[in-house]
Amino acid sequence: MSDNRVPSVLMCVGKSFYTLHDMVEEYKDMGISKRIPVTSIPDGLVPMKSKLFVAHPDAIIRVTVDGKTLMDLAMDLVDEGLLTSDELYEITMMEQDFWFSDELKAEDEVPTPMLALAMAYSRSQFQGHYIGAYGVETCMGVVGYAYLDRIEYVVRDGEEELPEDLAHLEGEIELVNYDYED
């Protein structure tokens, strides 16, 4: 029996670099393009089969104050103009057990309604208020993924081939030379 599995890559995007909202909007506009450290490239990546999953530390929202729910928070975010009526409808359609449990884990892809709620929260001017009133906590979650369409190695000045520690990936990695503007 052959093993048809291909490795994928999971990258966590730090909130010091991107708010959740900014990250998701950039990926929608420009697609996902990430640099992976040479030491973190798994063997066997297959273009158009291997995936690059991206996670953010604010992708999952939890409410910890007794008597308060994510739906209460969602209604406040609607009042603030940060959630649309369509997004609110999608949130109401989610299974009720989901809102009262810790079923969603960091390695799970965040459902679209939860992501809309988390993105609205990330844009709110009243996060401090919500933390106090609702006990809002944010947690790491997978925001999405893209198939790796190619793997590039950025050639440094004077390089013409892959470094020795990547030679085993010859033919799988495209050598590129970028001119960066200061």
Secondary structure as GFF3:
##gff-version 3
##sequence-region A 1 182
A	DSSP	beta_strand	9	12	.	.	.	ID=ss1
A	DSSP	alpha_helix	20	30	.	.	.	ID=ss2
A	DSSP	three_ten_helix	38	40	.	.	.	ID=ss3
A	DSSP	beta_strand	51	62	.	.	.	ID=ss4
A	DSSP	alpha_helix	70	79	.	.	.	ID=ss5
A	DSSP	alpha_helix	85	92	.	.	.	ID=ss6
A	DSSP	alpha_helix	96	99	.	.	.	ID=ss7
A	DSSP	alpha_helix	112	123	.	.	.	ID=ss8
A	DSSP	alpha_helix	127	134	.	.	.	ID=ss9
A	DSSP	beta_strand	137	147	.	.	.	ID=ss10
A	DSSP	beta_strand	152	154	.	.	.	ID=ss11
A	DSSP	three_ten_helix	164	169	.	.	.	ID=ss12
A	DSSP	beta_strand	174	176	.	.	.	ID=ss13
###
